[in-house]
Every structure is written in C-alpha cells, then in structure tokens.
Amino acid sequence: MAAHNSDSSDEDVESYTSTNVLLGYASKEPTDDTISQLGGRPTWLSPTSPPLPALVRCKICADMMVLLLQLHGDLPEYFSSHERRLYVFVCRRRTCRRRDGSIRAIRGIRVSPVPEKTKKLRSGTERGESDGKHSSPSQDLGDSLFGTKSCYSSVEKSKSVSTSSAGNPNPNPNPFSIGSPAASLGITDKSSSPFGPPASKPSQPPAAEDLHMTFAQKACVASPPPTQLHLPEEHWPKETELPLAYPSYYLDADYETLDVPSNSSVPTRAMGIDEAGGTLPSSGGGKDDVDTFESTIDKDFQRFADRLAQNPLQVLRYEFRGAPLLYSKTDAVGKLLAAQHSSVFWGNSKVTTAGRARDSAFSNCPNCSAERVFELQLTPQAISELEVDETGLEGMEWGTVILGVCSEDCQAKGVEIGKVGHLEEWIGVQWEEIGVARR
C-alpha cells in the first residue's frame, strides 16, 4: 500500500487517501479468507455438484483450463439468501494464448429458501408502497442489486463513491472473507443483516417463486426472450486428466490507498514506465523533457501503470458495480468500456474512482436478460505470482482481465432452491501490445 507512518504528524497522515476499490494480494500464509485463492485447483460450492466441464473448456482447443482466480463473492446486503463463488480459468496451451475464448469465467450460485418472516415483511412493505403510504420512494430492486457489498444504505450513496482519508479505511465489507470480514479493518456493517427493520426490506431479493416474474418485468418488452443454453452432459475429469495447475496462493485484502499530490487540485503528473527511479527521466531540459516524454506514451496505459505502481503487489481489484481500470482504450474491450471508465478527481483528500454509466457496456445476461455490471479485474502482478516457477520468457500475455456479472445474480434455469448452479459470465481481456509503440 502507499507508505505512511503511524507515528507521523497530522499533516503526514493526510498525505494519502483511500478509495472504494478493494485490492487483493497473493499470500503463501493463510488469511482470514479460506475460500478465495489465486491459482491452484477450484473448490466448488458443492463438491458433488461441479459445473459441467463444457463451461471450463477452452473455446479454441477444447482442452480443460486451469484456475486463475477463485473468489468468495457473497454480497449479503443485496443477495442475502445467495451463496456466490466466482471462478476465472485460462487455457495453458501456447497456441491458444492471446485468442478470445482462452480465458473464461463462471459464477457458482446457491439460493437458500427465504424465511416466511422475511416474505411477510417484504410483502407488507411493497403493499404500503403501492398505496402511496411512504413519503419517499424505496430502493428499486434492480438498483439495490447493483450496489456494492458495503455499508452504503442507499443507491444515492453508491453514486458517490468518495471516501475520507486520514487513514480511515473504506467502509465496504471485504467480499473475499468469511464471517465478519471487515473486523480486521475496524468496520461494522450494520445494514447487511437480512432481518433488519421493515424499512430496509426493499433491498432484499424476491422470494424464490417470484424470481422469474421479477426478471421478466425488468426485461424490455421488445427484447427477445432469454437464450436457453444447452450444454452436453459430461462428468468432471479425474485429477490425472487435468492440466498442470498454477501454484496456489491465499488472498489477503485491503482498501486501495493513493498518495495525494502536493497540489490537490490536479492529479499527479504521469511517471515513467521504468519505476525503479520513481521519477521521469531527465536530461537537464526540465519541462521540455517532461513534455517530450509524455507525448511519446499512451496516456491511458500510463494512467493504468501509475495507478498500479502506488500498490504494486496487487493481483486483484474488486468493486461490485464499479468501473474497471482500463489498460487501453484503443482495443476492442477498451472501446467498449471507455464510457464507463472513471477518472480520478482530487480535492479535500477524497478520490472518486467509479461512476455508473446510463447503460451498461457489458452484454446482458443470457440467462435472465438482466444488465451485467463490473465486479473485478486481475492485474499483471497475478502473472508474476502464478508463473514464478516457470522457465523461459513465454507466458501469459494480458494486461488485465475484466469480469462482468449478472446484476440480479440469477440462478441457472432448472436448478432447485438450495441446489448449486453455474453460469458463464462476461470476460474482457486486454492483451499486452507486443512490439507496438504505445503512442
């Protein structure tokens, strides 16, 4: 993280700021989160109900892929009856690298029955709203499901993602950990209980028997019906039939902190790609050298590199319904997501890192037609950790891997309440630009 001394003066304490982005770090030592991991072999929500192998096969060579990331993704404030697990896989064949379909992601989901007490509270609240008994509108279900797993108590708060500095960590709960994940950060999420007072019930998901109707109501009348995916029946391969896995790491998490520039009205000037010196190269020309240097680099890539350089060991960036940090805006993924890409604004020791666009740039969920939203992305440091024992210079060649998920956290069709289903989610890979001048 951006360095700071706990014994420093008040002036020094305010020299950095926290954001609402949760960073993941690879660790060989066990952490509070025993589910999330980088590399290794996946562990399923139900060992007896793994996903169909067709979901984990490379779309190019049809070989089984290996795990890049497994994330404990429960969001109890918005999906109180859902167990979520996210998986990102990659093909190890050299001939498949840098090709669409060589990296895939699936979402594991188990929906538990909604208690009768919760159903009655929600039903009563909804009737009161339809009769105009509430002076202020409650959260729309779809909007509430877009929220982060945080202490945000309303959608309006999610539109303003600034957080205070002075060493105060962002109040979002840690989606990686189990039990009371924010305890180590001194955070208490009082709004995440699914059995709170009736006023908070509109943020609850609908009863299981009402899910299909809710999704249908949210779909545009003119939209085509959701696509029913038919995958071939196939048993999960034996361990000896799987490709060699990457080394396994635990994941530790902390909120992103950034150094505040001396002039807080503008962002810091882009630094050199070579981070060893930490400053721009200089030949004695002063401002002219700086301007010449900056004119020769890709500003979007430099922004990406500068942001990661502040916390260089991060392997993962997490912000449900946030915006990704783009490696480039000129490739297919960058052009698609550029409208949602956020900028950094300095002022009063706060930073804004994301904002919701009017329309999602991700393709809609093919299972329920709901909008997809950003949840996480992998950074190049993940490659360094996973390939630490690899020999040779040829390895994974991506700049970032971006995951977009169903905003309604829908269940696979035909899966009963209490059972586990798996659905493929949207993956956008921004490949390294090898041999191309970044201008």
N, C-alpha and C positions, 0 to 999 in steps of 0.2 A: 504494500500500500504506500501511498505517498507518505514520506517520512515525517514524523513530528515527535517532539519530545514532551512527555507528560509533565515534565518539570519546567517547561518553558513558560515565558511570561504570557499575559493575556494577549498581547499583540501577536506573539508567535502562534498561539492557539488558533487565531483567526486567519492563519495563512493557508488554510486548506478548507475545502468544502465537501460535503457528502452529496451523493446523488441517490436516486431511487433504483439504480441498477445494482443487482446482487452479483458479485463475482465469485466464480468457483476456482479453487486451487487444488491441484493434484497433491496427494499426500500418501506416503507409504505407511504412515502411522494411522491407526483407527481414529475416526472422528465421531461426533455425536450421531451422524447420519450413517446408518449401517446398510442403507439401500442404494443410495446414489454411488456411481463409480464411473471412472474413466477406464476404458479397455476391459479386459477380462472376458468372462462369459456372462451372458444375461441371466438374471433370476426373474422368474415370471410371477405375476400376482397369484397365480395358482400353478404349482408345479405339474399338476395333472392336466392343465389346460393351456399349453403353449400356443402361440399363434400358428397359423398354417405356414409351413415352410415357404410357400409361394410369396409371402409377404417379406421374406428375408432373403430372397434370391436376387442376385444381380440381374438387372433387366437386359444386360448385354450378353453375358456368357452363361447365365442361369446357374452359376455356382452359388453355394451358400456364402453369405457375407459374414464378417466378424464385427464385433461390437466396438463402436467408438465411444458411445455415451449411454449410460442408464441413469435416469433421474427420477427421484421420488417427487412426484408432481402434484400431491394433494393440495387443493385450494378450498379448505373447509368453509371459508366465509361465503363463497359463491356456489360451491358444489358440495354441500355438507354431507350428502349421502354417497359421494363418489370417491372411490379409490382410483388414483391415476398413477400411471407409470409411463415415462417417455423413453424411447429407445432410438438411437441413431446407429445405422450399420454402414459398412463400407466394403467394397469388393477388394480383395488383395491381389487380384491379377494385374500385372503391369499393363497388359493390353487394354484394360478397361479404364485406366486412370484418365482423368480429365474428360470423361464422357458422361452425359446425362444418363441417370439410371444406375450408376455405380455407387451412389450413396442414397440410402433410403431411410425413412423414419416411420415408426409405428407408435400408436398410443394404446396402452393397455388400460381398460376401464372395467370397474365392477361397481354396480349401483346397488346399494343396500335399500331395503324397504324403508319408506318414510313412516315414522311413528304416527299413529292416529291423532295424537295430541297436536302434532305439527300440522297435520292436514286440516284439522278443525280451526286452528288459529289462523292459518293462511286463508281458508275459505271465508271466515268471518271478516278478515281484513279486506279481501277482494270485494265482498258484497258491500262493505262500507264505502269503498272507493267508487263502485258503480252507482251508489245512491248519492254521491257528492257529499259525503259526511266529513271528508278530510279537506281541510282548507288548502293544503299544499300537496302536490302530486307526489306519490311514492316512486321509488325506482322502478323503471320498466325492467321486466325480467331479462330481456336481451341485454340491456345496458349493464345490469348488475353482474351478469355473467362475463362481461368484458373486463371487469375490474381486476386489479392485481390482488395477490394474496397479501393484503396489507391491512393497516389499521384505518384505511380510508373508510369513512362511514357513509359516503355518498358518491355518486357519479361525478358530481361537480368537483370533488376533491381529486378525482383521478385525472381531471383535465388540467390540474395544476400540480405538477409533479416536483416542484421545487422543495428542497429540504434545507433545514438550517444547518449551520456549520458549528464551530466551537466544539468539535469532537463529538457531537451528538449524532449517533448512527441513525440512518433512515429507519422509520418505524415499520417498514414492510416486514411481515414474518418471513422467516427463511423457508422457502418452499422445498429445500433439499432435506431438511431434518425431520425428525420424528418427535412426537410428543409436544414438548414446549420448545420449539426451535429457536425462538427469539430470546430465550432466557439468558444465553451467554452474552447477548448484546444489551441486556438491560431493558428489554422491550416487553410490554404487556399488551396483548391484543385482546381487548375486552369485547370486540364486536364480532369475533369469529365463532362464538357459540351458536349452534343451530337452534338452541332452545331459549333464546333471549326473549325480551318483551315483545308483544304483538306488533309494535310499531316497526320492528326491524324485520318482520317476516317476509315482506315483499321480495327481499333479496334471496329467499330460499328457492331452490329449484322446485318445479311442479311435481306432483305425485306421479309415480311411475306410469299409472294408467293414462295420465294426461299428457305425457311427453310427446307422443306422436301428434296430437292435436296442436300443441304449442308450436312445434316446428312447422306444421302445415300453415298455421296462421301467420307465421313470420315470413314464409316464402312468398315471393311476388306472385300475383295471380297469373301473370303472363309467363312465369318461369316454367321450364319443363320439369316434370316430376324427377325426384332424386334417382340417380343411377343405382340400380341394384347390382352389386359386384358379385360375380360368381367365380370363386376360386376352386381349383381342383383339390379334392380330398387327398391328403398326404400326411404321413406320420413324420414327426420330428426326427431328424437323423441322429444316429448314435454319435457319441463324442469322438470316436475314431474316424468318423466320416466328415467331420467339420474341419475347416481350415485352421491353421495355427492362429491362436488368439493373440492380441496385443497384451502386454503386461497390464496388470490390474492396479488401479490406484483408488484410494478413498477420495472423497471430495470434501474439502472444507470450504466455508463460505463467509464472506464479509461484504459489506456495502462499499461501493466504489467511492474513493476519495480522490479529489483533484487539487493540485496546488492552485491557489488563487494568485493570479499575476499581480504585480505591484500596482499596475493601473487597472482597477477592477472594472472599468467601463468597456474594455475591449479584451478579446481573448489573447492568449499568449501567441507570439509570433511562431510560425512553424519552425521546428527544429530539424536538424539534418537527419537523414536516414541512418547514418552511422551514429549510433547512440553512445559510443564509447566515450567521446568527449563531452557529450551533453550539450554542445553548442553548435552553432552554424560555423562552417569553415570560413576562415578569414585570411585574406592576403594583404591586408592593410588598406583595402579600399573602402572599409566602413559600409555605409548604407548602399553604395553602388554594388558591392559584392553580394550583400544580402538580397537586393532586388534581382540581380542576375541569377543567383542560386534559386530563388523562389520561382522564377519564370521558367525554369527547366524541369520542374517536378509536377506530378499530378497532385493537385491540391486536395482532392478527395482522399487519395491514398495517404498523403502526408497527414491529413487530419486523423485518419484511421491509425497510422503509426504513432502519432503524437499521443493520442488518447490511450493506446495500449501501453506506451512507454511509461506512463505515470504509475501503472500497476503491472509491470512486465511479466509476472508469473501467472497471470490469469489464464485459465484454459476455457472459461465459460463465462458468458454474460447473460443474465436472466432478468427479464422484466415482462411479466404477463401483460399483454395489451400495450406494450411499449413500442419502441421503434428500434430497428437494428442499426448498428454502426456499420456503414457500408464501406467495403474495401475499394469499390469503384462505382461510379455512376454511369460508366460507358458500356459495360457489358449488359447482357440480357436481364440478369437479375437486378443490377443497379438501376437500369432504366425503369424496370417495373416498380421498384420500391422507392425510387428517389422522392416521390411525392410525400411519402411518409417519413423520410429521413429527417431527423431533427438536428437543430443546431444548438450550440452551447451559448448561453447568454449569462454574462457575469453581472453581478450587481448585488450589493448588500449581502455578500458572502453566500449567495444562493445560485444554484445552477438548474436550468431546465434541460432535460435530456430527451424528452419524447413528447409527442403530441399526436392525437388521433386524427387521421385524415377523414374527410367526409365519407369516402367509400374505401373499403379495404382493397389493397392492391393484390392480395392473395386470391387465388381461385376459391370459390365457395366449396364447402364440404360436400363431397359427392354422396355422402350417406344421408344427410338431412337437409341439405341446401342452405345451411346457416353460413354466415360470414366466418372466414378464418381470420385469426389475429396472430401477431408475433408473440412468441414465448421465449425463445432463447437462441443463442448462436455460439458456435465454437470458434476459438481463436487459434492462430498459428502455434502458440505455445503448446497446445494439445498435441500437435505433431511431434514437437521436440520431446515431450514426455513419452509418447507412445512408441517412438522409434529410437529411443535412447540406446537400445542394444542392437539396432540394425547396422549392418555394414554396407558400405557403398554410398553413393550420392543419390540414388534414385529412390524416392519415397513418395508420400502423399504430396500433392501439389495444389492445395487450395489455400486461399487467403482467409476465407471464413465460410462456415456452413450455417445457414439460417433456417430455423424451424417455425412454420406457421401451423396453428392448430385450430380445430373447430371451436368457435366461441361458445357453443352450447354444450361442449363436452358430451356429445351424443354417444349412445351405445350402439354397437353393431346390431343390425336387424336380426331378429330371431333369437337373441340372447335373453334368457330369463333373468328376472330380478335376483340378485345375489350371485350370478354367474359372471365369468370373465369373458370379455370380448376384446378383439384387437382390430384397429383400423389404421390404414396408412394415412399419413399426414403429409403436408406440403414441405418439400425441401428445396431450398435455393442455394446453389453452390457458386461462390465467386472464386474462379480459378486464378492461380498466380499467372501473371502475364510474363511469360518467359521470353527473353530476347527482344522485348518490345520496350522502347524508350517511353517512360512514363511522363508525358508532356501534356 
